[in-house]
Amino acid sequence: MTIDYSPRLFERDSDIRALGEGLLACALPREAWTHEAHLAACLWLLAERPDIDIDADIGTIIRRFNESVGGVNDDHNGYHDSITRAYVAGVRRFLTETAETGLTARVNALLHAPMGRRDWPLRFYSRERLFSVAARRGFVEPDLAPLPA
């Protein structure tokens, strides 16, 4: 289940904030929207943007960004609701557990934590369920274990 990889870490808080603001403004280049960028933006939104209701707005934010760079949100590409919501739950859990306080330190620690791994949602979902059209289009409850509260 695990995939070995070395995450690309961040050097400055300003880089993470620019990434998050660029996501909201649809001003990032498509290639900047990496796995690490998804997690950094999620942590930044949760930690520093209480004015944004991440549970209500994350799908719209990511779909809009995808479309702004020529992407398509359909049954096979673009925004994946269940994966996104699994990571939101993981980042929330991480923020309650980490001793790190600075933005860059927290993001980099997240990228090395279990919930920052690319295969983390597969701890809760079978591949079949997670990669179904239903799970992409809307939130589907996990079939292996509940997501962290």
C-alpha positions as CSV (number, residue, x, y, z in Angstrom):
1,M,0.0,0.0,0.0
2,T,2.8,2.5,0.7
3,I,4.6,4.3,-2.1
4,D,8.1,5.5,-1.3
5,Y,8.7,9.1,-2.4
6,S,10.6,12.1,-1.2
7,P,8.2,15.1,-0.9
8,R,9.2,18.5,-2.2
9,L,9.5,20.6,0.9
10,F,8.8,24.3,1.2
11,E,11.5,26.9,2.2
12,R,9.4,30.0,3.2
13,D,6.0,30.8,4.7
14,S,5.6,33.3,1.9
15,D,5.8,30.5,-0.7
16,I,3.0,28.7,1.0
17,R,0.8,31.8,1.3
18,A,1.5,32.7,-2.3
19,L,0.4,29.2,-3.3
20,G,-2.8,29.4,-1.3
21,E,-3.6,32.9,-2.6
22,G,-2.8,31.8,-6.2
23,L,-5.2,28.8,-5.8
24,L,-8.0,31.1,-4.7
25,A,-7.2,33.7,-7.4
26,C,-6.8,31.0,-10.1
27,A,-3.4,32.4,-10.7
28,L,-1.1,29.4,-10.4
29,P,0.5,27.7,-13.3
30,R,-1.0,24.2,-13.8
31,E,2.4,22.5,-13.0
32,A,2.5,24.2,-9.6
33,W,-0.6,22.2,-8.5
34,T,1.3,19.2,-7.1
35,H,0.5,16.8,-4.4
36,E,2.6,18.9,-2.0
37,A,0.8,22.1,-3.2
38,H,-2.6,20.5,-2.5
39,L,-1.6,19.7,1.1
40,A,0.1,23.0,1.7
41,A,-2.9,24.9,0.5
42,C,-5.2,22.8,2.6
43,L,-3.2,23.4,5.7
44,W,-2.9,27.1,5.0
45,L,-6.7,27.4,4.4
46,L,-7.4,25.5,7.7
47,A,-4.8,27.4,9.7
48,E,-4.9,30.9,8.3
49,R,-8.2,31.5,6.5
50,P,-11.0,31.0,9.0
51,D,-13.1,33.2,6.7
52,I,-13.3,30.3,4.2
53,D,-15.5,27.4,5.1
54,I,-13.3,24.6,3.7
55,D,-16.0,22.0,4.1
56,A,-18.5,24.0,2.0
57,D,-16.1,25.6,-0.4
58,I,-13.1,23.3,-1.1
59,G,-14.8,21.6,-4.1
60,T,-15.7,24.9,-5.7
61,I,-12.2,26.3,-5.1
62,I,-10.4,23.4,-6.7
63,R,-12.9,22.9,-9.6
64,R,-12.6,26.6,-10.5
65,F,-8.8,26.4,-10.4
66,N,-8.8,23.3,-12.6
67,E,-11.0,24.9,-15.2
68,S,-8.9,28.1,-15.1
69,V,-5.8,26.1,-16.3
70,G,-7.7,24.3,-19.0
71,G,-8.5,21.2,-16.9
72,V,-11.8,19.3,-16.9
73,N,-13.8,18.1,-13.9
74,D,-15.6,15.0,-15.1
75,D,-16.0,11.4,-14.3
76,H,-12.3,10.6,-14.9
77,N,-10.3,13.8,-14.5
78,G,-10.0,16.8,-12.2
79,Y,-11.5,17.3,-8.8
80,H,-12.0,14.1,-6.7
81,D,-14.3,14.8,-3.8
82,S,-13.6,11.7,-1.6
83,I,-9.9,12.0,-1.9
84,T,-10.0,15.7,-1.1
85,R,-12.3,15.2,1.9
86,A,-10.0,12.4,3.2
87,Y,-7.0,14.8,3.0
88,V,-9.0,17.6,4.7
89,A,-9.8,15.2,7.6
90,G,-6.1,14.2,7.7
91,V,-4.8,17.7,7.7
92,R,-7.2,18.7,10.5
93,R,-6.1,15.7,12.5
94,F,-2.4,16.6,11.9
95,L,-3.0,20.2,13.1
96,T,-4.3,18.9,16.4
97,E,-1.3,16.6,16.9
98,T,1.7,18.5,15.6
99,A,4.0,20.4,18.0
100,E,5.2,22.6,15.1
101,T,4.0,26.2,15.1
102,G,5.4,27.9,12.1
103,L,3.6,27.6,8.7
104,T,6.6,26.1,6.8
105,A,7.5,23.8,9.6
106,R,3.9,22.5,9.9
107,V,3.5,22.0,6.1
108,N,6.9,20.2,5.9
109,A,6.1,18.0,8.9
110,L,2.7,17.2,7.3
111,L,4.4,16.1,4.1
112,H,6.5,13.6,6.1
113,A,3.5,12.5,8.3
114,P,1.3,9.5,7.4
115,M,-1.6,11.8,6.3
116,G,0.7,13.6,3.9
117,R,1.5,10.4,1.9
118,R,0.2,10.0,-1.5
119,D,-1.5,6.7,-0.6
120,W,-2.9,7.8,2.7
121,P,-6.6,7.6,1.6
122,L,-6.1,3.9,0.8
123,R,-5.9,3.3,4.6
124,F,-9.6,4.0,4.6
125,Y,-10.8,3.0,1.1
126,S,-10.4,0.1,-1.2
127,R,-9.0,1.1,-4.5
128,E,-12.3,0.1,-6.2
129,R,-14.4,2.3,-4.0
130,L,-11.9,5.3,-3.9
131,F,-11.4,5.4,-7.7
132,S,-15.1,5.0,-8.6
133,V,-17.0,7.7,-10.4
134,A,-19.3,8.1,-7.4
135,A,-16.3,8.8,-5.1
136,R,-14.9,11.3,-7.6
137,R,-18.2,13.2,-8.0
138,G,-19.3,13.3,-4.4
139,F,-18.2,12.1,-1.0
140,V,-18.4,8.4,-0.5
141,E,-18.0,6.9,3.0
142,P,-14.8,4.8,3.4
143,D,-15.2,1.0,3.2
144,L,-12.1,-0.1,5.2
145,A,-12.0,2.3,8.2
146,P,-13.6,5.6,9.2
147,L,-11.8,8.8,8.4
148,P,-10.3,10.6,11.4
149,A,-12.6,12.8,13.3
